[in-house]
């Protein structure tokens, strides 16, 4: 059974993947960022499409974790260049929220 929390996690994963994919098409990025962004998009979409269950929640946590790593590195690079990228900062916060919610759902007792 899919709960509201699962729906929120799936929606968050799909929105993050969609925005990342859109920025890949629009932006001009080094090859290593393109590969990292494609990895994030693939993991989040795959996790969002898995049937509800404990495996799906873990896949979402992993997808958000990879996103957190990629977006944190990109955010740090933007700060190092002298301009804070607020969209990247919001992606970092969104991935942190996704991980926290996935972990909370994953360790919750089942009835």
N, C-alpha and C positions, 0 to 999 in steps of 0.2 A: 504494500500500500504506500502510495506517495503522499507524504505530509506537505503542509504548507512550507515548512522549512526546506524540504527537498526541492520544491518548486522555486523558492527564492534562490537557492544555491544554483540550480540549473539556469535560471534566468540571468543571474549574475555572471555565470561562466559564459553564457552565450553573448551577453552584452560586451563583456571584456574581450572576448574573441573577435566579435564583430568590429569593435572600435580599433583593436590592434590591427586587424586585417585592412581596415579602411586606411589607417595611417601608413601601413606598408605600401599601399598603392599610391597614396598622395605624396608621401615624404621621400626624401633622398637620404638613404641611410647606408653606412658601411656594410659590407657583406656579413660580418659577424653579427651585427644587429638584426639583419634580415633573417638569418638562419635562426637566431634565438627567438625572434618574434613569430616565425612560422612554427617553431616548436611549441610555443605557448598556445597559439591558435589551435593547432592539431590536438594537443592534450586537453584543452578546455572543451572543445567541441566533442571529442570522443567521450570524455567523462560525462558531459551533459546528456549524451545520447544513450548511455548505459541504462538498463532497467534499474528501478529503485531497489536498493538493498545496501548491505554493508560495503560491498565492493565498490558501488557507485559513489558512496560518500568518501571512501578512501581515494578513489580516482580524482574526485573533485578537489580534495585537499592537496593531492600531488600536483594537479594542474595549477591551482592557485599558488602553491609553493614555488613552482617553476616561474610562474608569472611574477611573483614577488622578487625572486632573484634577478630576473631580467630587468624589471622596471626599477629596482633599486640601483642596479649598476648604471642604467641610463639616467636616472635622476641624479646620481652622484656625479656623472660626467657633465650634466647640465649645470650643476652647482659649481663644478670646477671651472667651467667656461665663464662663470660670472653671472649667469642668468638662471634664476630658479624656474623650473618648468612645473607649473602647477598641475597640468594634466598628468604628468608622470607621478607627481606627489599623490594625486587622487587615485591613480592606479595602484600605487604602493599601499595606500590605506584600504582600497577595495579588496586587494588580495589578502591583506592581513585580516580583514573582516570575514572573507570567504574561508580562510583557514580556521579561524576561531569558531565560526559557525559549523563547519564540517567536523571539527574535532568534538564540539559539543554534541552534535547529533550522533557521531560515531561512538562515543563513550556512554551515551544515555542508556539506561536500562530498558530492555524490551519487555513488554507485557505479553 
